[in-house]
Amino acid sequence: MPSPKESISLYFHVPFCTHKCGYCHFYVLPNRQDLKNIFMQALAKEWSLRLPDLMDKEIVSIYFGGGTPSLLGVEYLGEIIEWIKRDVNFDPLTTEITLEANPETITFSLMQAYALVGVNRVSIGIQTLSNTLLEKLERQHSAEKAIEAVWASYEAGLKNLTVDLMYDLPNQTLAIWKETLLQVSKLPIKHLSLYNLTIEPHTTFFKYRDLLLKTLPDPDLSLQMYELAQAMLNSCHLKQYEISAFAQEGFQSKHNTGYWAGRPFLGLGPSAFSYWKGKRFRNIAHLNRYAYLLNNGNFPLDFEEQLDPEASQRELLAIRLRMREGIDLKTFQQAHGALSQETLQNLTCLEEQGFINKESSRISLSQQGVLFYDTVATELI
């Protein structure tokens, strides 16, 4: 029998946006056709260069992130999916193909067209259903448009829908947050990702961080918001399966689960990250330089690092602990080698402090460990 093919994921960074929000730290470009043409020509070259690495792999998930990938256009996105169908081991019936979209870009006909070229999961950036907060975040849609966009996608045949929500927003109250959660619970979604606002360097928000920080919820209110989300989402059949992710049974994100499980992924497009063959690397975050390097037959890398096996093992342990199901340490060590005495001692310490639960050889985060995951990760890494 032939040996089973290694499971991997593909990520495509599609950088086009109608507007860069004040908190956004991702590489984005104006929504212009000339830039899309350059992008597609260069991406085709990168795909060809990477193809030899993919021939013995099984594609589990494909994720189009950005940016706002729904702006790329059905023809171009369909072309990328056709490359994959043509060139690698890929089953469109079982592979999860996710497209990120912002509500203002979504119409019934557009989503129907994306479904026809192979998209089977859509991630919609709602963020909040408070119009006041949407304006503060510089989002280009209203709460009403966000709700309409979810229903339009669902009615277009895309039943596997996920939405993003944000908390820790300027002047956000528990009542405002509760109302957003209540409205979202009535939508036909299968999955939800939860993020707290972070003010990152090289963003508009960072320039005004001193003023903004005064308006953000304090740590106690932030914890209340998170715990309220846990309670309300779990009660409407969106069960928490990872620190930031909730899903109906059978609709956990294959792509993100791969990240947390340490599955190799290859990122294509300007600024895309990869975790591949014991290395971590990132493409250059500049479209013209990305295209120039590829036109000359070179990989468009910004940086590349060989991962230290022991450090990589500790990092994977910490990342896998994000999953609520936890980790079987016996199985983990069989796959990734014995844990060092120091790591085992750190796990014992975290258990004694109430951050980790242990049953037989399985460890998982306690509720305290979920709330203070950064403490757990710092201790392990």
TORVEXMI-740874 format. One record per residue (C-alpha): residue in three letters; residue number from 1; x, y, z. Coordinates in pm, 1 decimal, padded with zeros to 6 digits. Example, Ala and Ser with C-alpha at 12.3 -4.5 7.8 and 13.67 -1.06 7.14 Angstrom:
<rs>
{r 'ALA', 1, {01230.0, -00450.0, 00780.0}}
{r 'SER', 2, {01367.0, -00106.0, 00714.0}}
</rs>
This chain:
<rs>
{r 'MET', 1, {00000.0, 00000.0, 00000.0}}
{r 'PRO', 2, {00122.8, 00352.6, -00072.0}}
{r 'SER', 3, {00203.9, 00554.8, 00240.1}}
{r 'PRO', 4, {-00063.0, 00809.8, 00338.8}}
{r 'LYS', 5, {-00005.1, 01161.3, 00212.0}}
{r 'GLU', 6, {00083.4, 01431.8, 00464.8}}
{r 'SER', 7, {-00210.8, 01661.5, 00544.9}}
{r 'ILE', 8, {-00148.5, 02032.9, 00491.9}}
{r 'SER', 9, {-00335.0, 02362.0, 00460.9}}
{r 'LEU', 10, {-00301.5, 02644.1, 00209.3}}
{r 'TYR', 11, {-00340.1, 03012.3, 00292.0}}
{r 'PHE', 12, {-00371.6, 03285.4, 00028.0}}
{r 'HIS', 13, {-00326.8, 03645.4, 00139.7}}
{r 'VAL', 14, {-00548.8, 03866.4, -00076.4}}
{r 'PRO', 15, {-00457.9, 04220.5, 00033.4}}
{r 'PHE', 16, {-00728.9, 04435.4, -00126.6}}
{r 'CYS', 17, {-00957.6, 04657.9, 00082.2}}
{r 'THR', 18, {-01191.5, 04948.6, 00024.1}}
{r 'HIS', 19, {-01059.8, 05109.1, 00344.5}}
{r 'LYS', 20, {-00795.9, 05026.1, 00605.8}}
{r 'CYS', 21, {-00956.0, 05035.7, 00949.9}}
{r 'GLY', 22, {-00775.3, 05222.7, 01226.3}}
{r 'TYR', 23, {-00688.8, 04908.2, 01423.6}}
{r 'CYS', 24, {-00580.3, 04695.5, 01124.0}}
{r 'HIS', 25, {-00212.8, 04592.3, 01117.8}}
{r 'PHE', 26, {-00234.1, 04360.0, 00816.3}}
{r 'TYR', 27, {-00082.0, 04434.0, 00476.4}}
{r 'VAL', 28, {-00358.0, 04581.0, 00259.9}}
{r 'LEU', 29, {-00382.8, 04761.9, -00074.4}}
{r 'PRO', 30, {-00645.4, 04979.3, -00245.5}}
{r 'ASN', 31, {-00914.7, 04791.3, -00434.4}}
{r 'ARG', 32, {-00775.8, 04860.3, -00785.2}}
{r 'GLN', 33, {-00790.8, 04638.0, -01091.5}}
{r 'ASP', 34, {-00433.3, 04716.3, -01202.2}}
{r 'LEU', 35, {-00302.3, 04596.8, -00865.0}}
{r 'LYS', 36, {-00518.1, 04284.0, -00882.9}}
{r 'ASN', 37, {-00369.0, 04203.9, -01223.8}}
{r 'ILE', 38, {-00013.8, 04236.2, -01087.1}}
{r 'PHE', 39, {-00112.1, 04025.4, -00786.3}}
{r 'MET', 40, {-00258.6, 03742.4, -00993.7}}
{r 'GLN', 41, {00034.7, 03727.2, -01235.9}}
{r 'ALA', 42, {00281.3, 03709.5, -00946.1}}
{r 'LEU', 43, {00069.7, 03461.8, -00749.2}}
{r 'ALA', 44, {00061.6, 03227.2, -01049.3}}
{r 'LYS', 45, {00441.8, 03231.1, -01052.8}}
{r 'GLU', 46, {00461.2, 03163.9, -00678.6}}
{r 'TRP', 47, {00217.3, 02874.6, -00717.1}}
{r 'SER', 48, {00439.6, 02723.2, -00987.8}}
{r 'LEU', 49, {00752.2, 02763.4, -00773.0}}
{r 'ARG', 50, {00586.9, 02597.9, -00472.6}}
{r 'LEU', 51, {00422.7, 02317.0, -00667.6}}
{r 'PRO', 52, {00704.8, 02059.5, -00627.3}}
{r 'ASP', 53, {00659.9, 02082.8, -00247.7}}
{r 'LEU', 54, {00290.3, 02000.0, -00278.5}}
{r 'MET', 55, {00291.8, 01693.5, -00499.1}}
{r 'ASP', 56, {00292.4, 01437.7, -00215.7}}
{r 'LYS', 57, {00053.5, 01630.0, 00011.6}}
{r 'GLU', 58, {-00317.5, 01608.5, 00092.1}}
{r 'ILE', 59, {-00492.4, 01948.7, 00101.3}}
{r 'VAL', 60, {-00725.5, 01960.0, 00403.6}}
{r 'SER', 61, {-00818.7, 02327.8, 00396.5}}
{r 'ILE', 62, {-00777.9, 02638.1, 00182.1}}
{r 'TYR', 63, {-00820.1, 02982.3, 00334.3}}
{r 'PHE', 64, {-00846.6, 03312.6, 00148.4}}
{r 'GLY', 65, {-00763.6, 03584.8, 00401.9}}
{r 'GLY', 66, {-00676.6, 03949.0, 00373.8}}
{r 'GLY', 67, {-00756.0, 04219.8, 00324.8}}
{r 'THR', 68, {-01101.3, 04153.3, 00191.0}}
{r 'PRO', 69, {-01068.6, 03851.3, -00040.6}}
{r 'SER', 70, {-01429.4, 03881.4, -00157.9}}
{r 'LEU', 71, {-01309.9, 04191.2, -00349.0}}
{r 'LEU', 72, {-01076.5, 03983.5, -00567.6}}
{r 'GLY', 73, {-01362.5, 03880.7, -00793.9}}
{r 'VAL', 74, {-01520.2, 03547.5, -00877.9}}
{r 'GLU', 75, {-01316.4, 03497.3, -01195.8}}
{r 'TYR', 76, {-00978.8, 03541.2, -01028.0}}
{r 'LEU', 77, {-01066.7, 03343.0, -00716.7}}
{r 'GLY', 78, {-01213.6, 03065.5, -00929.3}}
{r 'GLU', 79, {-00890.6, 03061.4, -01129.6}}
{r 'ILE', 80, {-00686.7, 02999.2, -00812.8}}
{r 'ILE', 81, {-00915.1, 02712.2, -00711.5}}
{r 'GLU', 82, {-00875.9, 02567.1, -01061.6}}
{r 'TRP', 83, {-00494.8, 02571.5, -01024.5}}
{r 'ILE', 84, {-00531.3, 02365.9, -00708.6}}
{r 'LYS', 85, {-00775.6, 02119.7, -00867.5}}
{r 'ARG', 86, {-00547.8, 02078.9, -01167.9}}
{r 'ASP', 87, {-00214.8, 02042.9, -00992.8}}
{r 'VAL', 88, {-00244.6, 01877.6, -00650.6}}
{r 'ASN', 89, {-00423.4, 01609.7, -00450.1}}
{r 'PHE', 90, {-00743.5, 01789.0, -00362.3}}
{r 'ASP', 91, {-01103.0, 01675.8, -00308.2}}
{r 'PRO', 92, {-01343.6, 01972.7, -00342.2}}
{r 'LEU', 93, {-01616.2, 01773.3, -00165.2}}
{r 'THR', 94, {-01421.0, 01732.0, 00158.8}}
{r 'THR', 95, {-01172.8, 02020.7, 00155.1}}
{r 'GLU', 96, {-01279.1, 02325.1, 00353.9}}
{r 'ILE', 97, {-01251.0, 02635.9, 00132.5}}
{r 'THR', 98, {-01301.1, 02955.5, 00332.6}}
{r 'LEU', 99, {-01343.7, 03305.2, 00192.1}}
{r 'GLU', 100, {-01321.3, 03610.5, 00417.8}}
{r 'ALA', 101, {-01570.4, 03884.4, 00334.1}}
{r 'ASN', 102, {-01677.2, 04213.9, 00484.1}}
{r 'PRO', 103, {-02052.0, 04281.7, 00501.5}}
{r 'GLU', 104, {-02044.7, 04581.0, 00265.9}}
{r 'THR', 105, {-01907.2, 04359.9, -00015.1}}
{r 'ILE', 106, {-02170.6, 04086.7, 00017.2}}
{r 'THR', 107, {-02471.6, 04039.7, -00208.7}}
{r 'PHE', 108, {-02682.1, 03730.9, -00273.1}}
{r 'SER', 109, {-02563.9, 03703.8, -00635.0}}
{r 'LEU', 110, {-02195.3, 03746.2, -00547.1}}
{r 'MET', 111, {-02207.7, 03477.8, -00278.3}}
{r 'GLN', 112, {-02396.2, 03247.1, -00512.5}}
{r 'ALA', 113, {-02121.6, 03294.9, -00772.0}}
{r 'TYR', 114, {-01846.2, 03224.6, -00516.8}}
{r 'ALA', 115, {-02027.2, 02905.7, -00412.7}}
{r 'LEU', 116, {-02036.3, 02793.1, -00776.0}}
{r 'VAL', 117, {-01656.2, 02819.8, -00813.0}}
{r 'GLY', 118, {-01598.0, 02609.6, -00501.7}}
{r 'VAL', 119, {-01614.0, 02827.1, -00189.1}}
{r 'ASN', 120, {-01796.2, 02629.6, 00081.8}}
{r 'ARG', 121, {-01736.2, 02840.7, 00391.7}}
{r 'VAL', 122, {-01754.9, 03217.7, 00442.4}}
{r 'SER', 123, {-01606.1, 03419.7, 00727.7}}
{r 'ILE', 124, {-01786.6, 03751.7, 00772.0}}
{r 'GLY', 125, {-01622.5, 04036.7, 00962.7}}
{r 'ILE', 126, {-01916.4, 04169.8, 01163.0}}
{r 'GLN', 127, {-01703.9, 04280.6, 01464.9}}
{r 'THR', 128, {-01998.3, 04443.2, 01647.5}}
{r 'LEU', 129, {-02367.0, 04515.5, 01594.7}}
{r 'SER', 130, {-02347.0, 04858.1, 01756.8}}
{r 'ASN', 131, {-02349.1, 05129.5, 01490.3}}
{r 'THR', 132, {-02171.6, 05366.4, 01729.3}}
{r 'LEU', 133, {-01887.0, 05120.3, 01779.8}}
{r 'LEU', 134, {-01871.0, 05031.6, 01409.8}}
{r 'GLU', 135, {-01811.4, 05399.3, 01338.3}}
{r 'LYS', 136, {-01536.3, 05417.5, 01601.5}}
{r 'LEU', 137, {-01369.2, 05114.7, 01444.1}}
{r 'GLU', 138, {-01393.0, 05285.4, 01101.9}}
{r 'ARG', 139, {-01587.5, 04991.0, 00962.9}}
{r 'GLN', 140, {-01764.0, 05050.4, 00631.6}}
{r 'HIS', 141, {-02088.4, 04869.3, 00715.5}}
{r 'SER', 142, {-02381.9, 04919.5, 00950.2}}
{r 'ALA', 143, {-02526.6, 04668.0, 01194.1}}
{r 'GLU', 144, {-02824.9, 04629.4, 00962.4}}
{r 'LYS', 145, {-02599.0, 04556.2, 00664.1}}
{r 'ALA', 146, {-02406.0, 04297.9, 00866.8}}
{r 'ILE', 147, {-02723.7, 04105.6, 00949.5}}
{r 'GLU', 148, {-02840.5, 04132.6, 00588.3}}
{r 'ALA', 149, {-02501.9, 04002.5, 00464.4}}
{r 'VAL', 150, {-02519.5, 03690.7, 00681.2}}
{r 'TRP', 151, {-02868.8, 03606.8, 00557.8}}
{r 'ALA', 152, {-02774.5, 03678.5, 00193.4}}
{r 'SER', 153, {-02480.9, 03436.0, 00219.7}}
{r 'TYR', 154, {-02697.4, 03170.8, 00382.1}}
{r 'GLU', 155, {-02971.6, 03203.9, 00121.7}}
{r 'ALA', 156, {-02709.2, 03183.6, -00154.9}}
{r 'GLY', 157, {-02636.8, 02829.0, -00039.4}}
{r 'LEU', 158, {-02336.1, 02894.2, 00183.9}}
{r 'LYS', 159, {-02462.6, 02726.2, 00499.7}}
{r 'ASN', 160, {-02122.3, 02696.1, 00667.1}}
{r 'LEU', 161, {-02096.1, 03052.4, 00795.0}}
{r 'THR', 162, {-01866.6, 03197.1, 01058.3}}
{r 'VAL', 163, {-01855.5, 03552.6, 01192.9}}
{r 'ASP', 164, {-01591.6, 03754.6, 01377.4}}
{r 'LEU', 165, {-01681.8, 03956.2, 01685.7}}
{r 'MET', 166, {-01465.4, 04200.1, 01882.4}}
{r 'TYR', 167, {-01478.7, 04311.9, 02243.3}}
{r 'ASP', 168, {-01267.5, 04550.2, 02455.9}}
{r 'LEU', 169, {-01379.3, 04829.7, 02222.7}}
{r 'PRO', 170, {-01373.1, 05204.0, 02305.9}}
{r 'ASN', 171, {-01658.1, 05289.3, 02547.3}}
{r 'GLN', 172, {-01809.6, 04943.0, 02503.7}}
{r 'THR', 173, {-02034.7, 04848.0, 02794.2}}
{r 'LEU', 174, {-02150.2, 04506.4, 02909.6}}
{r 'ALA', 175, {-02504.3, 04595.5, 02797.5}}
{r 'ILE', 176, {-02387.5, 04685.9, 02444.0}}
{r 'TRP', 177, {-02188.9, 04362.4, 02425.8}}
{r 'LYS', 178, {-02483.1, 04156.3, 02550.0}}
{r 'GLU', 179, {-02710.0, 04305.9, 02283.9}}
{r 'THR', 180, {-02461.2, 04217.9, 02007.6}}
{r 'LEU', 181, {-02435.5, 03860.0, 02136.0}}
{r 'LEU', 182, {-02814.6, 03834.9, 02155.8}}
{r 'GLN', 183, {-02858.3, 03949.4, 01794.8}}
{r 'VAL', 184, {-02579.1, 03723.6, 01668.2}}
{r 'SER', 185, {-02735.4, 03422.9, 01841.3}}
{r 'LYS', 186, {-03037.7, 03462.5, 01610.9}}
{r 'LEU', 187, {-02829.2, 03443.0, 01291.2}}
{r 'PRO', 188, {-02789.0, 03121.2, 01084.9}}
{r 'ILE', 189, {-02421.0, 03076.0, 01168.3}}
{r 'LYS', 190, {-02229.3, 02759.1, 01244.0}}
{r 'HIS', 191, {-01915.8, 02914.6, 01393.1}}
{r 'LEU', 192, {-01796.4, 03229.4, 01567.9}}
{r 'SER', 193, {-01449.7, 03369.7, 01639.2}}
{r 'LEU', 194, {-01396.7, 03610.4, 01925.0}}
{r 'TYR', 195, {-01119.9, 03872.2, 01941.1}}
{r 'ASN', 196, {-01033.9, 04148.6, 02182.5}}
{r 'LEU', 197, {-00913.3, 04478.5, 02039.3}}
{r 'THR', 198, {-00536.9, 04519.4, 02048.5}}
{r 'ILE', 199, {-00364.5, 04843.1, 01955.6}}
{r 'GLU', 200, {-00075.4, 04744.1, 01730.2}}
{r 'PRO', 201, {00221.9, 04951.1, 01606.6}}
{r 'HIS', 202, {00193.7, 05095.3, 01254.2}}
{r 'THR', 203, {-00182.9, 05151.2, 01284.0}}
{r 'THR', 204, {-00384.7, 05471.3, 01304.3}}
{r 'PHE', 205, {-00509.1, 05367.6, 01649.0}}
{r 'PHE', 206, {-00148.4, 05339.7, 01769.4}}
{r 'LYS', 207, {-00090.8, 05708.4, 01694.8}}
{r 'TYR', 208, {-00374.5, 05796.1, 01932.2}}
{r 'ARG', 209, {-00315.1, 05516.4, 02182.1}}
{r 'ASP', 210, {-00287.8, 05741.8, 02487.4}}
{r 'LEU', 211, {-00637.3, 05879.4, 02423.9}}
{r 'LEU', 212, {-00779.9, 05543.2, 02320.5}}
{r 'LEU', 213, {-00648.4, 05351.5, 02619.7}}
{r 'LYS', 214, {-00854.5, 05574.2, 02848.7}}
{r 'THR', 215, {-01173.9, 05463.8, 02673.3}}
{r 'LEU', 216, {-01114.4, 05087.0, 02672.7}}
{r 'PRO', 217, {-01284.4, 04853.9, 02922.0}}
{r 'ASP', 218, {-01076.2, 04780.2, 03232.8}}
{r 'PRO', 219, {-00944.2, 04424.6, 03288.9}}
{r 'ASP', 220, {-01234.8, 04325.6, 03515.5}}
{r 'LEU', 221, {-01494.2, 04436.3, 03259.9}}
{r 'SER', 222, {-01297.8, 04263.1, 02984.4}}
{r 'LEU', 223, {-01315.9, 03933.2, 03175.8}}
{r 'GLN', 224, {-01689.3, 03984.0, 03232.2}}
{r 'MET', 225, {-01737.5, 04034.9, 02858.1}}
{r 'TYR', 226, {-01548.0, 03717.6, 02776.3}}
{r 'GLU', 227, {-01735.8, 03508.0, 03032.4}}
{r 'LEU', 228, {-02069.3, 03648.9, 02914.0}}
{r 'ALA', 229, {-01980.2, 03544.3, 02559.0}}
{r 'GLN', 230, {-01890.5, 03194.9, 02680.1}}
{r 'ALA', 231, {-02224.7, 03157.5, 02858.6}}
{r 'MET', 232, {-02446.6, 03305.0, 02586.1}}
{r 'LEU', 233, {-02280.5, 03128.8, 02293.6}}
{r 'ASN', 234, {-02274.2, 02790.7, 02465.4}}
{r 'SER', 235, {-02645.0, 02827.4, 02542.2}}
{r 'CYS', 236, {-02726.0, 02875.2, 02171.9}}
{r 'HIS', 237, {-02542.2, 02561.2, 02055.5}}
{r 'LEU', 238, {-02215.4, 02733.5, 01970.1}}
{r 'LYS', 239, {-01987.3, 02528.2, 02193.5}}
{r 'GLN', 240, {-01644.7, 02659.9, 02279.6}}
{r 'TYR', 241, {-01376.4, 02433.0, 02134.5}}
{r 'GLU', 242, {-01081.2, 02673.6, 02153.8}}
{r 'ILE', 243, {-01004.5, 02989.0, 02349.9}}
{r 'SER', 244, {-01135.2, 03219.4, 02076.2}}
{r 'ALA', 245, {-01360.5, 02984.8, 01878.2}}
{r 'PHE', 246, {-01715.6, 02850.7, 01915.1}}
{r 'ALA', 247, {-01897.3, 02613.3, 01679.5}}
{r 'GLN', 248, {-02190.5, 02383.1, 01632.4}}
{r 'GLU', 249, {-02092.0, 02017.0, 01645.5}}
{r 'GLY', 250, {-01917.8, 01916.5, 01323.3}}
{r 'PHE', 251, {-01844.9, 02274.9, 01214.9}}
{r 'GLN', 252, {-01515.7, 02341.6, 01391.8}}
{r 'SER', 253, {-01277.2, 02521.1, 01155.9}}
{r 'LYS', 254, {-01054.4, 02264.7, 00984.8}}
{r 'HIS', 255, {-00811.8, 02540.1, 00890.5}}
{r 'ASN', 256, {-00767.6, 02697.6, 01233.4}}
{r 'THR', 257, {-00767.5, 02358.3, 01403.7}}
{r 'GLY', 258, {-00470.4, 02278.7, 01181.9}}
{r 'TYR', 259, {-00283.6, 02582.7, 01317.0}}
{r 'TRP', 260, {-00349.6, 02476.8, 01675.8}}
{r 'ALA', 261, {-00256.1, 02114.7, 01606.3}}
{r 'GLY', 262, {00071.6, 02206.3, 01436.0}}
{r 'ARG', 263, {-00032.1, 02093.8, 01087.3}}
{r 'PRO', 264, {00201.6, 02234.8, 00818.9}}
{r 'PHE', 265, {00060.0, 02523.7, 00619.3}}
{r 'LEU', 266, {00190.4, 02707.2, 00315.9}}
{r 'GLY', 267, {00109.7, 03075.5, 00274.3}}
{r 'LEU', 268, {00106.1, 03241.2, -00067.4}}
{r 'GLY', 269, {00068.1, 03608.5, -00154.9}}
{r 'PRO', 270, {00242.9, 03920.1, -00020.2}}
{r 'SER', 271, {00299.9, 03908.8, 00360.0}}
{r 'ALA', 272, {00171.5, 03548.7, 00392.4}}
{r 'PHE', 273, {00321.2, 03333.4, 00670.2}}
{r 'SER', 274, {00414.0, 02965.2, 00638.7}}
{r 'TYR', 275, {00498.1, 02685.2, 00880.6}}
{r 'TRP', 276, {00667.2, 02431.1, 00660.6}}
{r 'LYS', 277, {00930.6, 02155.3, 00689.0}}
{r 'GLY', 278, {01059.9, 02268.9, 01026.2}}
{r 'LYS', 279, {01080.5, 02632.1, 00917.7}}
{r 'ARG', 280, {00874.3, 02943.7, 00967.5}}
{r 'PHE', 281, {00888.0, 03207.9, 00696.4}}
{r 'ARG', 282, {00701.9, 03510.2, 00565.5}}
{r 'ASN', 283, {00664.4, 03663.3, 00222.8}}
{r 'ILE', 284, {00760.4, 04023.7, 00166.0}}
{r 'ALA', 285, {00481.5, 04271.1, 00243.5}}
{r 'HIS', 286, {00516.1, 04479.3, -00072.8}}
{r 'LEU', 287, {00332.3, 04388.7, -00393.1}}
{r 'ASN', 288, {00582.8, 04527.8, -00643.8}}
{r 'ARG', 289, {00884.4, 04369.8, -00471.6}}
{r 'TYR', 290, {00689.0, 04045.4, -00431.7}}
{r 'ALA', 291, {00618.4, 04047.0, -00806.4}}
{r 'TYR', 292, {00976.1, 04149.3, -00895.4}}
{r 'LEU', 293, {01131.0, 03860.7, -00701.7}}
{r 'LEU', 294, {00891.9, 03608.6, -00854.8}}
{r 'ASN', 295, {00944.4, 03745.2, -01205.8}}
{r 'ASN', 296, {01313.5, 03669.2, -01153.5}}
{r 'GLY', 297, {01246.6, 03314.5, -01035.7}}
{r 'ASN', 298, {01307.6, 03381.1, -00664.9}}
{r 'PHE', 299, {01094.5, 03302.0, -00362.0}}
{r 'PRO', 300, {00958.4, 03635.0, -00230.2}}
{r 'LEU', 301, {01074.6, 03585.4, 00128.8}}
{r 'ASP', 302, {01106.7, 03858.7, 00388.3}}
{r 'PHE', 303, {01247.2, 03628.0, 00655.5}}
{r 'GLU', 304, {01299.3, 03258.4, 00720.8}}
{r 'GLU', 305, {01395.1, 03077.4, 01040.3}}
{r 'GLN', 306, {01483.7, 02717.6, 01114.2}}
{r 'LEU', 307, {01288.5, 02614.8, 01422.0}}
{r 'ASP', 308, {01477.8, 02471.8, 01717.5}}
{r 'PRO', 309, {01320.9, 02128.1, 01783.0}}
{r 'GLU', 310, {01286.8, 02170.3, 02160.0}}
{r 'ALA', 311, {01155.6, 02527.6, 02137.7}}
{r 'SER', 312, {00918.8, 02420.0, 01860.8}}
{r 'GLN', 313, {00790.1, 02135.5, 02079.5}}
{r 'ARG', 314, {00720.3, 02374.7, 02370.8}}
{r 'GLU', 315, {00546.9, 02619.6, 02138.6}}
{r 'LEU', 316, {00328.7, 02344.1, 01993.0}}
{r 'LEU', 317, {00237.6, 02225.0, 02343.7}}
{r 'ALA', 318, {00125.7, 02576.2, 02439.8}}
{r 'ILE', 319, {-00069.5, 02627.6, 02117.2}}
{r 'ARG', 320, {-00244.1, 02290.1, 02138.3}}
{r 'LEU', 321, {-00353.7, 02370.9, 02492.7}}
{r 'ARG', 322, {-00574.8, 02641.4, 02341.7}}
{r 'MET', 323, {-00810.4, 02359.8, 02240.7}}
{r 'ARG', 324, {-01067.4, 02285.5, 02511.7}}
{r 'GLU', 325, {-01026.8, 01910.0, 02459.1}}
{r 'GLY', 326, {-00670.0, 01942.1, 02583.2}}
{r 'ILE', 327, {-00374.1, 01716.5, 02510.2}}
{r 'ASP', 328, {-00294.7, 01354.2, 02583.6}}
{r 'LEU', 329, {00066.7, 01386.9, 02696.2}}
{r 'LYS', 330, {00146.2, 01023.7, 02620.1}}
{r 'THR', 331, {00029.5, 01057.4, 02258.2}}
{r 'PHE', 332, {00193.9, 01400.5, 02224.7}}
{r 'GLN', 333, {00532.5, 01266.9, 02336.3}}
{r 'GLN', 334, {00507.0, 00965.7, 02106.7}}
{r 'ALA', 335, {00458.6, 01205.4, 01813.9}}
{r 'HIS', 336, {00693.5, 01488.1, 01915.3}}
{r 'GLY', 337, {00947.3, 01340.0, 02155.5}}
{r 'ALA', 338, {00979.5, 01334.2, 02532.5}}
{r 'LEU', 339, {00912.6, 01659.7, 02715.0}}
{r 'SER', 340, {01204.2, 01804.0, 02908.8}}
{r 'GLN', 341, {01210.8, 01784.0, 03287.6}}
{r 'GLU', 342, {01174.9, 02163.0, 03299.2}}
{r 'THR', 343, {00856.6, 02154.9, 03087.3}}
{r 'LEU', 344, {00707.7, 01875.9, 03300.8}}
{r 'GLN', 345, {00784.9, 02077.4, 03615.0}}
{r 'ASN', 346, {00620.8, 02385.4, 03460.9}}
{r 'LEU', 347, {00308.2, 02181.3, 03384.4}}
{r 'THR', 348, {00296.8, 02056.7, 03744.2}}
{r 'CYS', 349, {00332.5, 02414.0, 03869.1}}
{r 'LEU', 350, {00048.8, 02532.7, 03641.4}}
{r 'GLU', 351, {-00169.5, 02248.4, 03769.6}}
{r 'GLU', 352, {-00097.7, 02341.4, 04131.9}}
{r 'GLN', 353, {-00183.5, 02705.0, 04056.0}}
{r 'GLY', 354, {-00519.6, 02600.9, 03909.6}}
{r 'PHE', 355, {-00448.8, 02688.4, 03545.3}}
{r 'ILE', 356, {-00447.9, 02328.2, 03421.3}}
{r 'ASN', 357, {-00665.1, 02025.0, 03490.2}}
{r 'LYS', 358, {-00510.3, 01678.9, 03468.7}}
{r 'GLU', 359, {-00685.2, 01344.9, 03434.5}}
{r 'SER', 360, {-00456.6, 01047.1, 03384.7}}
{r 'SER', 361, {-00225.0, 01153.6, 03098.1}}
{r 'ARG', 362, {-00459.5, 01422.0, 02960.2}}
{r 'ILE', 363, {-00416.9, 01789.5, 03044.6}}
{r 'SER', 364, {-00649.8, 02077.1, 02959.1}}
{r 'LEU', 365, {-00699.5, 02437.9, 03057.5}}
{r 'SER', 366, {-00922.3, 02512.3, 03354.2}}
{r 'GLN', 367, {-01156.0, 02810.3, 03330.5}}
{r 'GLN', 368, {-00885.9, 03013.5, 03504.5}}
{r 'GLY', 369, {-00636.0, 02887.5, 03247.2}}
{r 'VAL', 370, {-00865.7, 02996.4, 02964.5}}
{r 'LEU', 371, {-00909.2, 03342.8, 03115.7}}
{r 'PHE', 372, {-00535.5, 03383.3, 03176.1}}
{r 'TYR', 373, {-00398.1, 03182.8, 02886.0}}
{r 'ASP', 374, {-00111.3, 03428.2, 02830.5}}
{r 'THR', 375, {00024.5, 03328.3, 03172.5}}
{r 'VAL', 376, {00012.1, 02960.5, 03073.3}}
{r 'ALA', 377, {00178.9, 03020.9, 02736.7}}
{r 'THR', 378, {00454.8, 03234.6, 02888.9}}
{r 'GLU', 379, {00530.5, 02965.1, 03146.6}}
{r 'LEU', 380, {00559.0, 02693.4, 02881.6}}
{r 'ILE', 381, {00739.9, 02879.2, 02602.8}}
</rs>
